[in-house]
Amino acid sequence: MEKRHAGCCGCHLHGDHGQTNQHGLTRRGFFVAAGGGAAGLAMLTAARAAGAQGATTPFEVVPPKPLRVLPVLSVTLYQRAEKRSWRPWGGLHTEEDIAAEVERIRGELAQLKTMAGVPVEFLDVVQFRPETNRDAIIGSDADVLLIYGATGEVRPLITPDKWNILFVRYKSGPVSLWYEIA
């Protein structure tokens, strides 16, 4: 005599023993579907009630916080020294060169913001020079430091507390010193 059970394990080898209806639904399948539907309806009702009271529901889309980027132009102006190698490799040698580079950066970032596809806020360009207060730059509330390694030192700006991106120019403007040494 062959032993069979009433399908309590859900095993397909034992068959359904006539426990399905005309649509192929078992009793177990019916209770799973009914229980899931009831739970979903209860969650939806609770979410609507919370929404009516002004609470945030899991279904509400919260706009993302914009990424705050601080562009930092690292520059050093070198003084002429007789019979010495005093001019650095790179394209920024005067205050006028630096002012033009700051304007170039502002224009490029304004264009990049329109193409970003995500909320991003570019703060105004800050110049980092040897006499600049480094702590004010790395202590800013920016999420990212976008460091333009022109002719100055960049290592003091690298911090583990923020995302650090080193940008160097080669063909898009005056060549960056850090293009050569990074």
LORODREN-618905 format. One record per residue (C-alpha): z, x, y. Coordinates in Angstrom, 2 decimals. Layout:
+---------+---------+---------+
|       z |       x |       y |
+---------+---------+---------+
|       Z |       X |       Y |
...
+---------+---------+---------+
END
This chain:
+---------+---------+---------+
|       z |       x |       y |
+---------+---------+---------+
|    0.00 |    0.00 |    0.00 |
|   -1.00 |    1.37 |    3.40 |
|    1.76 |    1.59 |    5.98 |
|    0.92 |    0.56 |    9.51 |
|    3.03 |    0.02 |   12.57 |
|    2.64 |   -2.35 |   15.46 |
|    1.05 |    0.17 |   17.84 |
|    4.28 |    1.27 |   19.50 |
|    3.08 |    4.85 |   19.92 |
|   -0.25 |    3.98 |   21.52 |
|   -2.04 |    6.01 |   18.87 |
|   -5.71 |    5.10 |   18.54 |
|   -5.73 |    5.91 |   14.82 |
|   -3.68 |    2.88 |   13.89 |
|   -5.79 |    0.28 |   15.66 |
|   -4.59 |   -2.48 |   17.91 |
|   -3.76 |   -4.94 |   15.10 |
|   -5.15 |   -7.86 |   17.03 |
|   -2.95 |   -7.31 |   20.07 |
|   -5.77 |   -7.20 |   22.63 |
|   -7.10 |  -10.20 |   24.46 |
|  -10.75 |  -11.09 |   24.88 |
|  -11.10 |   -8.54 |   27.74 |
|   -9.72 |   -5.65 |   25.65 |
|   -6.36 |   -5.54 |   27.43 |
|   -3.29 |   -4.77 |   25.31 |
|    0.17 |   -6.10 |   26.07 |
|    1.27 |   -2.61 |   27.07 |
|   -1.74 |   -2.19 |   29.36 |
|   -1.02 |   -5.56 |   30.96 |
|    2.60 |   -4.65 |   31.72 |
|    1.60 |   -1.25 |   33.13 |
|   -0.99 |   -2.84 |   35.40 |
|    1.32 |   -5.64 |   36.48 |
|    4.21 |   -3.25 |   37.14 |
|    2.01 |   -0.86 |   39.13 |
|    0.57 |   -3.72 |   41.15 |
|    4.03 |   -5.09 |   41.92 |
|    5.28 |   -1.66 |   42.99 |
|    2.23 |   -1.14 |   45.22 |
|    2.68 |   -4.56 |   46.80 |
|    6.36 |   -3.83 |   47.49 |
|    5.48 |   -0.49 |   49.14 |
|    2.77 |   -2.09 |   51.27 |
|    5.13 |   -4.87 |   52.37 |
|    7.82 |   -2.32 |   53.29 |
|    5.27 |   -0.20 |   55.18 |
|    4.07 |   -3.19 |   57.17 |
|    7.63 |   -4.19 |   58.00 |
|    8.44 |   -0.66 |   59.15 |
|    5.24 |   -0.58 |   61.22 |
|    6.19 |   -3.82 |   62.93 |
|    9.47 |   -2.21 |   63.97 |
|    7.64 |    0.80 |   65.45 |
|    8.48 |    3.27 |   62.68 |
|    5.96 |    5.80 |   61.46 |
|    4.52 |    4.91 |   58.08 |
|    2.91 |    7.24 |   55.58 |
|   -0.38 |    5.53 |   56.36 |
|   -0.38 |    6.36 |   60.06 |
|   -2.56 |    9.27 |   61.11 |
|   -0.65 |   11.74 |   63.26 |
|   -2.90 |   13.89 |   65.45 |
|   -2.57 |   17.60 |   64.66 |
|   -0.75 |   19.88 |   67.06 |
|   -3.25 |   22.12 |   68.90 |
|   -3.34 |   25.77 |   67.92 |
|   -2.13 |   27.81 |   70.90 |
|   -4.01 |   31.09 |   71.32 |
|   -3.01 |   33.81 |   73.78 |
|   -5.90 |   36.18 |   74.56 |
|   -4.60 |   39.66 |   75.39 |
|   -6.85 |   42.32 |   76.89 |
|   -5.40 |   45.72 |   76.08 |
|   -6.54 |   48.17 |   78.75 |
|   -5.60 |   51.53 |   80.17 |
|   -7.23 |   53.11 |   83.20 |
|   -7.35 |   56.86 |   82.90 |
|   -7.18 |   59.24 |   85.86 |
|   -9.72 |   61.98 |   86.31 |
|   -8.36 |   65.39 |   85.35 |
|  -10.19 |   68.64 |   86.07 |
|  -11.31 |   70.67 |   83.07 |
|   -9.94 |   68.09 |   80.64 |
|  -11.31 |   65.28 |   78.55 |
|   -9.87 |   62.34 |   80.43 |
|  -12.30 |   59.45 |   79.97 |
|  -11.80 |   57.35 |   76.84 |
|  -14.53 |   56.15 |   74.58 |
|  -15.34 |   52.57 |   75.57 |
|  -16.88 |   50.57 |   78.37 |
|  -14.01 |   49.66 |   80.72 |
|  -13.34 |   52.42 |   83.26 |
|  -12.61 |   50.63 |   86.56 |
|  -10.69 |   47.59 |   87.81 |
|  -14.06 |   45.91 |   88.43 |
|  -15.02 |   46.47 |   84.78 |
|  -11.73 |   44.91 |   83.70 |
|  -12.13 |   41.89 |   86.02 |
|  -15.64 |   41.29 |   84.67 |
|  -14.34 |   41.52 |   81.09 |
|  -11.58 |   38.98 |   81.82 |
|  -14.19 |   36.54 |   83.16 |
|  -16.42 |   37.19 |   80.14 |
|  -13.50 |   36.42 |   77.81 |
|  -12.67 |   33.19 |   79.67 |
|  -16.27 |   32.02 |   79.40 |
|  -16.54 |   32.84 |   75.71 |
|  -13.27 |   31.08 |   74.90 |
|  -14.31 |   27.98 |   76.86 |
|  -17.51 |   27.86 |   74.83 |
|  -15.61 |   28.47 |   71.58 |
|  -13.21 |   25.62 |   72.36 |
|  -16.10 |   23.14 |   72.49 |
|  -17.36 |   24.34 |   69.09 |
|  -14.00 |   24.71 |   67.32 |
|  -13.84 |   21.33 |   65.58 |
|  -10.03 |   21.49 |   65.60 |
|   -7.55 |   21.10 |   68.45 |
|   -7.12 |   24.50 |   70.07 |
|   -5.58 |   25.52 |   73.37 |
|   -6.56 |   28.88 |   74.82 |
|   -3.99 |   30.17 |   77.26 |
|   -5.09 |   32.31 |   80.21 |
|   -6.05 |   35.92 |   79.52 |
|   -3.17 |   38.38 |   79.82 |
|   -3.69 |   42.10 |   80.41 |
|   -1.59 |   44.52 |   78.41 |
|   -1.21 |   47.93 |   80.03 |
|    1.27 |   50.73 |   79.37 |
|    3.50 |   49.46 |   82.19 |
|    3.31 |   45.82 |   81.02 |
|    6.29 |   44.07 |   79.49 |
|    5.29 |   43.81 |   75.84 |
|    8.18 |   41.46 |   75.00 |
|    6.87 |   38.78 |   77.37 |
|    3.56 |   38.79 |   75.51 |
|    4.82 |   38.74 |   71.94 |
|    7.65 |   36.38 |   72.91 |
|    5.24 |   33.75 |   74.23 |
|    5.04 |   30.33 |   72.58 |
|    1.49 |   31.02 |   71.36 |
|    0.72 |   30.66 |   67.66 |
|   -1.93 |   33.38 |   67.71 |
|   -2.38 |   36.61 |   69.65 |
|   -6.09 |   37.26 |   70.11 |
|   -6.00 |   40.94 |   71.01 |
|   -9.05 |   42.43 |   72.70 |
|   -8.80 |   46.14 |   71.91 |
|  -10.74 |   47.48 |   74.89 |
|   -9.31 |   50.83 |   76.05 |
|   -5.57 |   50.39 |   75.61 |
|   -3.03 |   50.54 |   72.82 |
|   -2.90 |   47.56 |   70.45 |
|   -0.26 |   48.56 |   67.91 |
|    2.74 |   47.46 |   70.05 |
|    1.27 |   43.95 |   70.20 |
|    1.10 |   43.44 |   66.44 |
|    4.01 |   41.24 |   65.37 |
|    4.83 |   39.53 |   62.08 |
|    6.03 |   36.44 |   63.98 |
|    2.51 |   35.38 |   64.98 |
|   -1.03 |   35.49 |   63.69 |
|   -2.66 |   38.62 |   65.10 |
|   -6.43 |   38.88 |   65.50 |
|   -7.98 |   42.09 |   66.78 |
|  -11.30 |   41.50 |   68.53 |
|  -13.53 |   44.46 |   69.33 |
|  -16.87 |   44.48 |   71.11 |
|  -19.91 |   46.33 |   70.00 |
|  -23.02 |   44.55 |   71.26 |
|  -21.67 |   41.49 |   73.12 |
|  -20.37 |   43.44 |   76.12 |
|  -18.84 |   46.80 |   76.97 |
|  -18.04 |   48.64 |   73.76 |
|  -14.36 |   48.56 |   72.79 |
|  -12.47 |   51.76 |   72.12 |
|  -10.95 |   50.08 |   69.08 |
|  -14.42 |   49.50 |   67.64 |
|  -14.45 |   53.24 |   67.02 |
|  -10.86 |   53.76 |   65.85 |
|   -9.75 |   50.48 |   64.21 |
+---------+---------+---------+
END
